[in-house]
Amino acid sequence: MTENETPEPSMTIAIPNGLRRLCRPVAFRGVALRLALLSLALLPSACQMDDPNAFAPACPVVEVPGEAADLVAYAGDAHDIAHMTTRVGLTRVTGNCQQGSRGGKGRARSITTNISVGMDVTRGPATKGRSVEIPYFIAVVYDGEIKSKKQFVETVTFPPNVTHMLTHTRIVPIDLPVSHRVTIDGYHIEVGFQLTPDQLAYNRSHLITPSFHPL
């Protein structure tokens, strides 16, 4: 990096290990909010948005819904270790943001957010072959309303005699339209596993720490 170059704002959100994160979505959103406030300090003014030499834009908040942070798949109806095919947990979301397309007078018409998702993957005893497919989603929310949601499938191939590995997805670019009325701070992005109804029910019933009351 030269003396005149400025780094692009980036986002790295680490997700705590363990199943407890599924019962603490509010705490995670609190972390996301603090990151958002830090990023907004770098948000360029309307005049800077017109300047092609201005700083790169801040990144939107990224949230991981607690119930979509883990995926556990089984072969058949039995939910035991012998029938488990795949167990995956989100470990982190990383990325950066840059100016996208431009309109008249060099004004930015979109901001491109590049996202990659880190995963902790275990291949269970019931898996056939050495490859597993992991469905996940990225949703764009503006002012509390889902504007777009896309599903992806990450294929993970294990080396021989390996059943556990850390990996990350390819970089997914997302173009967020902006204008004087539609600003980057109105956006947030949600990332999680695309679960079946049974998998979602499993997370809700098995992966939430029970509450204990004093006697």
C-alpha positions as CSV (number, residue, x, y, z in Angstrom):
1,M,0.0,0.0,0.0
2,T,1.5,3.4,-1.0
3,E,1.4,6.5,1.1
4,N,-1.6,8.0,-0.9
5,E,-3.7,4.8,-0.9
6,T,-6.5,4.3,1.6
7,P,-7.7,0.9,2.7
8,E,-11.2,-0.2,1.8
9,P,-13.5,-0.5,4.9
10,S,-13.9,-4.2,5.7
11,M,-16.1,-6.3,7.9
12,T,-15.0,-9.4,9.8
13,I,-17.7,-10.8,12.2
14,A,-16.6,-13.8,14.3
15,I,-19.3,-16.0,15.5
16,P,-18.8,-17.7,18.9
17,N,-18.3,-21.4,18.9
18,G,-20.8,-23.7,20.5
19,L,-24.5,-24.2,20.5
20,R,-25.1,-21.4,23.0
21,R,-25.1,-18.8,20.2
22,L,-28.5,-20.1,19.1
23,C,-30.1,-18.9,22.2
24,R,-28.4,-15.5,22.1
25,P,-29.4,-13.9,18.9
26,V,-30.1,-10.5,20.6
27,A,-26.5,-10.5,21.9
28,F,-25.1,-11.1,18.5
29,R,-27.3,-8.3,17.0
30,G,-25.8,-6.1,19.7
31,V,-22.4,-6.9,18.4
32,A,-23.5,-6.2,14.8
33,L,-25.0,-2.8,15.9
34,R,-21.7,-1.8,17.5
35,L,-19.9,-2.7,14.3
36,A,-22.4,-0.7,12.3
37,L,-21.8,2.4,14.4
38,L,-18.1,2.0,13.9
39,S,-18.5,1.7,10.2
40,L,-20.9,4.7,9.9
41,A,-18.1,6.9,11.3
42,L,-16.4,6.3,7.9
43,L,-19.5,6.9,5.8
44,P,-18.8,9.7,3.3
45,S,-21.0,12.7,3.0
46,A,-23.2,13.5,0.1
47,C,-20.5,15.6,-1.4
48,Q,-17.9,12.9,-1.0
49,M,-20.3,10.4,-2.8
50,D,-20.0,12.7,-5.9
51,D,-16.2,12.6,-5.7
52,P,-14.6,9.6,-7.5
53,N,-11.5,10.0,-5.4
54,A,-13.4,9.9,-2.0
55,F,-13.0,7.1,0.5
56,A,-14.7,3.8,-0.2
57,P,-18.1,3.5,1.5
58,A,-18.8,1.9,4.8
59,C,-20.2,-1.6,4.9
60,P,-23.8,-2.4,6.0
61,V,-24.5,-4.3,9.2
62,V,-24.4,-8.1,8.8
63,E,-26.6,-10.3,11.0
64,V,-26.8,-14.0,11.5
65,P,-30.2,-15.1,12.8
66,G,-29.5,-17.4,15.7
67,E,-31.6,-20.3,14.5
68,A,-29.9,-20.3,11.1
69,A,-26.3,-20.4,12.4
70,D,-26.1,-24.2,12.5
71,L,-27.1,-27.0,10.2
72,V,-27.4,-30.6,11.3
73,A,-28.6,-33.2,8.8
74,Y,-29.5,-36.9,9.3
75,A,-30.2,-39.8,7.1
76,G,-33.8,-41.0,7.8
77,D,-35.8,-40.1,10.8
78,A,-33.3,-41.1,13.5
79,H,-31.5,-38.2,15.2
80,D,-28.4,-40.0,16.5
81,I,-24.7,-39.8,15.7
82,A,-24.8,-43.0,13.6
83,H,-27.4,-41.4,11.2
84,M,-25.8,-38.0,11.0
85,T,-24.6,-37.0,7.6
86,T,-23.5,-33.4,8.1
87,R,-23.0,-30.9,10.9
88,V,-22.0,-27.3,10.0
89,G,-21.6,-24.2,12.0
90,L,-21.0,-20.6,10.8
91,T,-17.7,-19.3,12.1
92,R,-17.4,-15.8,10.6
93,V,-18.6,-13.5,7.9
94,T,-15.9,-11.4,6.1
95,G,-15.9,-9.0,3.2
96,N,-15.4,-5.4,2.0
97,C,-17.3,-2.7,0.3
98,Q,-16.5,-0.5,-2.7
99,Q,-18.2,2.0,-5.0
100,G,-20.3,0.3,-7.7
101,S,-21.9,1.8,-10.8
102,R,-22.0,5.5,-11.3
103,G,-24.5,7.8,-12.9
104,G,-24.4,11.4,-14.0
105,K,-21.6,13.6,-12.7
106,G,-19.9,10.6,-11.3
107,R,-22.5,10.0,-8.6
108,A,-22.6,6.5,-7.1
109,R,-25.7,4.6,-8.0
110,S,-24.7,1.4,-6.1
111,I,-22.3,0.1,-3.5
112,T,-20.9,-3.4,-4.0
113,T,-20.5,-5.5,-0.9
114,N,-18.3,-8.6,-1.2
115,I,-19.1,-11.4,1.3
116,S,-17.5,-14.7,2.1
117,V,-18.9,-17.1,4.8
118,G,-16.6,-19.2,7.0
119,M,-17.9,-22.7,8.0
120,D,-16.9,-25.4,10.4
121,V,-17.9,-28.7,8.7
122,T,-18.1,-32.2,10.0
123,R,-18.9,-35.2,7.8
124,G,-21.0,-37.7,9.7
125,P,-20.9,-41.5,9.7
126,A,-24.0,-41.7,7.4
127,T,-22.4,-39.6,4.6
128,K,-22.0,-41.4,1.3
129,G,-18.8,-40.3,-0.4
130,R,-16.4,-37.6,0.6
131,S,-18.4,-34.5,-0.6
132,V,-21.2,-32.7,1.2
133,E,-23.5,-29.9,-0.1
134,I,-24.2,-27.0,2.2
135,P,-27.1,-24.7,1.4
136,Y,-26.9,-21.1,2.7
137,F,-28.6,-17.8,2.0
138,I,-27.8,-14.1,1.8
139,A,-30.7,-11.7,2.2
140,V,-30.7,-7.9,1.7
141,V,-32.9,-6.0,4.0
142,Y,-33.7,-2.3,3.7
143,D,-35.6,-0.4,6.4
144,G,-36.8,-3.6,7.9
145,E,-38.1,-5.1,4.7
146,I,-36.5,-8.0,2.8
147,K,-35.7,-6.8,-0.7
148,S,-33.8,-9.8,-2.0
149,K,-32.9,-13.2,-0.9
150,K,-30.6,-15.6,-2.8
151,Q,-29.8,-19.2,-2.0
152,F,-26.4,-20.8,-2.6
153,V,-24.9,-24.3,-2.3
154,E,-21.3,-24.7,-1.1
155,T,-19.8,-28.1,-2.0
156,V,-17.1,-29.3,0.4
157,T,-14.9,-32.3,-0.5
158,F,-13.0,-33.9,2.3
159,P,-9.5,-35.4,1.8
160,P,-9.3,-39.2,2.5
161,N,-9.6,-40.1,6.1
162,V,-10.6,-36.6,7.1
163,T,-14.0,-35.9,8.7
164,H,-13.7,-32.4,10.0
165,M,-12.4,-29.2,8.3
166,L,-12.7,-25.4,8.3
167,T,-13.6,-23.8,5.0
168,H,-15.1,-20.6,3.5
169,T,-17.3,-19.9,0.6
170,R,-16.4,-18.1,-2.6
171,I,-16.8,-14.3,-2.5
172,V,-20.4,-13.3,-3.4
173,P,-20.7,-9.7,-4.7
174,I,-23.9,-7.9,-3.8
175,D,-24.9,-4.6,-5.5
176,L,-26.9,-2.3,-3.2
177,P,-28.6,0.6,-5.0
178,V,-28.1,4.0,-3.4
179,S,-29.3,7.6,-4.0
180,H,-29.8,10.7,-2.0
181,R,-32.9,9.1,-0.5
182,V,-31.7,5.5,-0.3
183,T,-28.6,5.4,1.9
184,I,-26.2,2.6,2.8
185,D,-27.1,2.9,6.5
186,G,-30.6,1.8,5.8
187,Y,-29.4,-1.6,4.6
188,H,-28.4,-4.7,6.6
189,I,-27.5,-8.1,5.3
190,E,-28.6,-11.4,6.8
191,V,-26.6,-14.6,6.4
192,G,-27.5,-18.1,7.5
193,F,-28.0,-21.7,6.5
194,Q,-31.0,-22.6,4.3
195,L,-32.8,-25.1,6.6
196,T,-35.6,-27.4,6.0
197,P,-38.6,-27.2,8.3
198,D,-37.4,-30.3,10.1
199,Q,-33.9,-28.8,10.6
200,L,-35.3,-25.5,11.8
201,A,-37.5,-27.4,14.3
202,Y,-34.5,-29.4,15.4
203,N,-32.5,-26.3,16.1
204,R,-35.3,-24.8,18.1
205,S,-35.9,-27.9,20.2
206,H,-32.3,-29.2,20.7
207,L,-29.9,-26.3,20.4
208,I,-31.4,-23.8,22.8
209,T,-30.0,-23.8,26.4
210,P,-32.9,-24.4,28.8
211,S,-33.8,-21.8,31.4
212,F,-33.4,-22.7,35.1
213,H,-35.5,-21.1,37.8
214,P,-34.5,-20.8,41.5
215,L,-36.3,-23.3,43.7
